[in-house]
Amino acid sequence: MPHVTLTALEARLDTPSAKGLAHAVSATIRDGLLVAGDRLPPIRTVAAELALSPTTVSAAWALLARSGTVATDGRRGTTVLDQRSGGTVRYRAALERPSTFAHDLSTGVPDPELLPDLGQALAGLRTAPTTGSYLDDPVLPALAEVLVADWPFAVEEVSVVDGAMDAMDLFVRTQLRFGDRVVVEDPGFPPLVDLLESVGVQLVGVAVDEEGLDLEALEATLREPVAAVVLQPRAQNPTGVTMTSRRAERIAALLSGSPTVVVEDDSAAGLSPSPLVSLGQWRPEQTVHIRSFSKSHGPDLRLAALSAPARILNDLNGRRQLGQGWSSRLLQQVLLGLLTDDVATAQVQTAAQTYAARRARVVDRLRERGVEVGGTEGINIWVPVQDETAAVVRLASQGIGVAPGTPFRIGPSGPGGHVRATVGLVRDEAALDSLADALADAATTGGWNGRAR
């Protein structure tokens, strides 16, 4: 078995580096020559047979371990893991909750009562748009025109995909490689972290302050090559932070001259009172911008728009041709109707004002109770707590479901923790006040170690 494995690795080793060897192991697993439970040959054996240093092999094994491809257990060696057992680990930990809560605020979804009325958009539809060929333009020209006119920086073309995570998946699968270093916000969005970890990139978490990514931490990270920086420019999930123009310009300056691609996920489009600040204003040739309509117009529309440099957009569109090809033009027609209808536009603006008022009421009341919540907008709040598990349990006992903060964290969370509550789902003032009081009590709830409960 070791000889067969070494032969397979040698045949797939493109470059004599840790990343190259990690790629070779990954390809060998993908080709079925290594399966779950198989042991990799000892480090010194691999080094000798493939003319690599033991340090290089050890670094490759570390890359594979971080990606969940293998597990190393001292003298027992390094074992290939079941690749089917990965997936949405953080996402499930953050969002899988019993459905018995009177108030399930763990979901991060918009209030269905605040979504625009589809009646007018649907009334004009008689048949699905005509498709003469599977190679027809994947975006309705009229929709593309509306999107380009409202884009945060000048672009010639946009694509429409099946939601923001579809856009992210297309970028990750076509642009990132095993071992690439990728900067993400800490705390960040669990499904994105799951996606990135699934392809074996090295995640580098950078803290978020009240203006966006922390500049000192980002600058330190950029001392080594970074393939991509992924950020949320408005209403960052979970913190509610919106990036300032000053911070965006500083980030652009730090990235000046580098090949690093910035990927922006604007999930708050339509619902944010803040003007959108995009790094594409300074680095259009290195910026992928994604605009989601899930929060503003409905998660089940499954639509997002994206722009990217031509070389990247061609890769993304080419990859889509191997799969679904295009997003439903029928749904695109519905979205176009919503974006161009004055009534629907007014309804989205009302939703934005309502969410802002709900958030402000809870945040203000928490402040009165001595609990400071950062951020400025969005449907979620990121509440600091003394004991995360105790806070989640206490709230659950009152029929309130919240998401624990740990799955949102990239690095160690330190003492205490956070919970994320989707306060945008709470509709009346009395209920908002009661929620704030419950959150304040939970924030100071300790564990079973003699602290206050």
N, C-alpha and C positions, 0 to 999 in steps of 0.2 A: 504493500500500500504506500509506504513512504516514497519508494522509487517512482511509482505511477504519479503520485501527487507532485513530486519535484519536476517530473517531465512536463506535466500539465502547466505548472507555474512558469517554467522556463519558456514554454511556447507562447505564453501570454504576457511575458514581462517585456514591456515596451521601453521602459527607462529604468536604469539601475538606482532607484531611489525608494524611499519609504512609501511615497505615494504610488509609484509605479508597481511596487510589490503588492500593496493593498489592492490596487486595481486588478492585478493578476489573480489574487485570491478570490476577489469578488466575481471575476469572469469565470473562474473555475467552478464556483458555486452555481452561477447562473447556467452554466453548460451541463450541470448535473454530475460532474466528476467529483465534487465534494458535496456531501449531504449532512443534514443535522446529525450530530453525534460523532462525526469523524474527527479524529485528532490531527492537527497539523504537525509536521515533523518538528523536532527540537530546533531552537533558534540557531545553534551552532551548525547543525546539519544543513539547514537551509542556506546559511551564510557561506559555508564551504562549497556546496554544490552549485550555487548561483553566483559565486564570486562577489558576494556582498559582505559588508562588515556586519558583525553581530549587532552593532548599534542601529544600523539601518533596518535590519529585520525586526529588532525589538520595537522600533518606532512604527513600523508597518503594523505589527500586531496591536500596538496601542491605538492606532487609527481605527483598525477593525473592531477593537473592543468598544471604543467610544461610539461607534455607529451601530452597535448591537449585532454585529455579524459573527463575532466569536466571543468566547469567555475564557479568560486565563485563570488557572487555579494552581499556581505554584508548581510543585513537582508532578502534579497530575497532567500538566501540559495545557495546551490551548485547543479548545473544542469548538467546532462549528455549531452555531445556534440555529434553531428553527426560524427561518426567515418569515414564515407565515404568522408567527406570534407577535410581530411588531405592530405597526399601524398607529392608530390614534390613541396612544397610551395617555398622553397628557390631556388630550381632548376628553377622553372618557373620565379621567380623574377629576377634571374641572366641572363637567356638565352632566354626568350621569347621576341623576338624583331620583329618589322615589317620586312618583307622580301624585302622592297623597297630600302634598302641602296645600294649605289654603291659599298661600301666596308663594308661588315658585318664582323667585327672583334670581335664579341661578343661570337663566338661559341666555341672556344677552340679545333676545329678539325684540323687535319693535312692538308697540301696542297695536293690535290689529284694528282697533277703532280709530286710529290716527292715520291709517293708510288711505291714499286717495281713492275715490270712487271710480271703479272701472267702467261704469255704465256707459259714459260718453265714448270712451276709447273703444269699447266693444261694439257700440251701436253702429259704427262706421264699417265694421268688418262683415263682408258677405262670403268671401272665400279666402283661403290662404294665398299669399303672394305666389305668383307663377314662378316655377323653377324650370327653366329650359334645359339646364345641364347641372350635373354635380360640381361643375367648375365655375358656376355663376359667382358673381361677386358675393362674398359671404356676409357683407353688411349692406343693409338697405341704404341706397344713396341719400335719401332724405334724412334718415337718422344720422348718418355720418356727417352730413352738413350741419345739423343741429349740434352735435357733439363737438365738432372741430371749432365752431364759433364760440363755444363756451369753455374751451380748454385753457388751463392756466399758463400755457406757453405755446408758441407757434409750432404747429405740427401740420404735416400734409396729409396724414392718414391715421385713422384709428381702426382698431379691430373690436369686435363685440364677441364676448365669450360667455361661458355659462357660470358667471359669478366670479368673485374676486379670487377664491381659492382655485378655481380652474385656471385663471390667469397665472397665479403663483406656481401652480403645478407645471404649466407649460414652460415658464421661465426656468424653474429648477431643473426640469428634465432635459432641457435643451442647452442651458448655459453653464450649469455647475457640474463639477466633477468631484469624484471621491477625494476627500482631503482638503478641498478648497476651504479657505477661511471666510466665514460669512458673519458680519456684524448684525445682531438683532437687538431690539429693545429689551431691557430687563427692568420691570416685568414686560412680557410680551404676550402674543396671541398663541395659545396652546396648539391649535391645528397647524399653524405655520411651523412651529418648532418640530412637531411630529413629522411634517413633510420634509423639512430640511434634514432631520436626523435619519430619515428613511433612505437618503441617498449618500449618507456617510460624510457630509461636510463637517468641518470643525466650527462649531458655534462659538461665537464670542459675544457674550452679553455686555451691553453698555447701558449704564443706568440712565434713567429719564428724570430730568428735573423740570421745573415749571416752564422752561422754554423749549424743551425737546431733548435730544441726545446730549449727554454730558460731554462737553468739549475736551476736558483734560483726559477723560477715559478714552474717548474716541481717538484723540491724538496719539496716546500711548499704544493703542491697538494698531494704528496705521504704520507703526515702525516696521511691521512685517506686512507682506503683501496680503491684500484683502480682495476677494473676488467680487463681493457685493455687500452693500449696506441696505438693509430692509427696514423701513420705518413707516409709521402712520402719521401723516402731517397734521390731521385734525382729530380731536376727540379720541385720543389714543386709547385703545382698549388694552388694559383695564383702567388706566389712571385718569382719563379725561383730559390729558394735557394736549394743548395745541401749539405746534411749533411756531415760534416768532420769526419774522423776516430777518431780524438780526442774527438769530441762531442759524437759520438756513444759509445765510450768506457766509457765516463763519465755517460751517460744515463744507460748503462748496469750496472755500479757500483751502481747507485742509486737504481736500481731495484733488485739488488742481494738479494737472499733469499726470495723474494716475489713471490706470485703466479700470479702476473700480466702478462698477455699475450701481447706481442708486435705484432701488425699487420702492415706489411709494404706493401705499394702499390707502386710498381716501374712501373709507367706509362711511364717512359722515356727510358725503355730498348731498346737498339739498336740505340738510337739517342743521347745518352749522351757521351761526351768525358771523363767524370769523371769515375774513377773506382768505382764500386758499393760497398758501405759500408753498411753492414747489421748487425743488432744486433744479428742475428743468429750466427755470428762468436764468440760471447761471451755467448749467451743464446739460443742455438739451441733447448733446451727442452721447451722453452717458446716463440718461435717466429713462427708466421705465415707469410710467404713471398709470395707475389702475383706479378707475372710478366705479364704485359699486352702487347699485340702486336697491339693494336688499333692505336697508334700513328705511329709506325714504319712500320707496314705491312698492315694496313687498318682497320678502324672501323667496316666495315661490315663483317670481318672475325668472329667477336664476339668470340674471343678466348683469354684466359689468362691461365697461369699455376700457380699452387700454391703448396707450401709445408707446412706442419704443423706437430706438434708432433702427434704421432700415435693415441693418444686418441681423439684428435680433428679431425684429418683426417678421422678417422672411423665415427665420428658423421656426418661430412660433406658429406661423400660418402653415408652414410645411408640415410640422408635426400634427396639426389639427387635421390636415388632409388624410393622415393615416388613421384617424379615429372618426370623430363625429362630423368632421368637415366644416360645419358651420352651426351657429346657434339659430334656433328656430326663427325664421323670418316672420312667422305669425306673432311670436312674442315680441320681436323687434317692432312690429307694427303697433302692438299695444303700448310698448314703451314710448314710441314716437308720439302716439296720441296723447299720452299722459304728459310728456314734456312740452307739448305745444298747446295744451288746453289750459285756458285761463283759470277755470274752476279747479282743476287738479293741481295746478301750480299754487293757487291760494290755499288749498287744503294741505299741501306739503309745508307751506310757510306757517300755517296754524299749528301743525304738528311740531315744527321746530320751536315755536314759542311755548307750546305746552310742555315739551320735554325740558326746556330751559327752566321754566317755572317750577316744575316738579323737582328737578335736581337742586335748584337753589333753595327750595323750602327745606329739603332734608339736610343739605349741607349746612345751612344756617342754624337749624335746630341742633345738629350735632355739635357745631361750634359752641353753642350756648351750654352744651353738656360737657365741654372740654375735650371734644374729639375733633381734631383738625383733619379735613379731607382735602387733598390736593386736586389739581386739575381745574378746568373751567367749564367744560361742556360735555355733551354726550348723554347716552341713556343709562350709563353705568357709573357707580362710584366705587372707589378703592379705599376701603376703610381699614385703618391700622388697628390691630387688636393685640391684647396682651398674650393671648393663647389661642392660636388659630383653630385647633380642634375643639377646644371648649366653646369658642364662639359659635362655630358651626352647629354643634350639638345643642347649645342653648337656644339658638334661633329655631332649629328644627323642632324643638319641644314646644315652641309657640306657633308652629305651623308656617314658619318662614324658611324657605329654601334659599341659600346663597351659595356661591361657588367659593371653595377654599382657595387661598392665594398661592399655595405652593406650586400647583401645575403651571402657573403663569411665570414663575421665576426660572431664570437660567442659572444663576449662581446661588450660593447659600443665602437663605433669607434672613439669617441672624435671629436674634431673640424675638419672641412675639410672632408677628405675621400679619396677614391681611385677609379680608374677605371681599369678594366683588358682589355687589348687589345691583340688579337692574331696576333702578328706581323709576325709570321711564314707564314701567308697567303699572304703577300705582296711580289710581285715577282721582281720588278725592282728597281734600286737604286733611281731614281727620285721619284718614288711613296713612297719609304721608307723615303726619306728626307721630302717630303710633309706631310706624316703622322706624323713624329716627330715634325714638326713645328705646325701642328694642335693640337697635344697633348700638346705641350708646351703652346700654347695659351689657351687651355681649362683648363690647370692646374691652371692658375691664374685668371680664370673667376669666378666672384663672383655672388651671388644671387641678389635679388631685394632689397638690403639694402644699396645702395650707394657705394658699393665696385666696384673695376674695373671690367668691363665686356669685 
